Amino acid sequence: DNDSVTISEIKFNPGDKAPMHTHAYPHAVYVIEGGQLTIAKLDGTSSVANTKPGDVIWMGPETHEAVNTGTTVFRATVTEIK
């Protein structure tokens, strides 16, 4: 973490959920271990990402929750550009 970027690693076992949270900056998710992740937004919409290792998902600033709705571990790095 510095003035320009925040990088963190996330890991979700099947069924794990990250409660509603806000990313104040655009961010890229680099998938290390793929799987199925469901992202739900405050407006009630949701999307399902079926990912494989090496995939990159670009997201703008937003508030969402994430749930591993698959059967495998999902692991990734999240890079937020400040």
Protein Blocks (a to p, Z undefined) as FASTA:
>chain_A
ZZkbccddddddehiacdddddfbdcddddfbgcddddddfkopacdddddehiacdddd
dddddddfbfbdcdddddddZZ
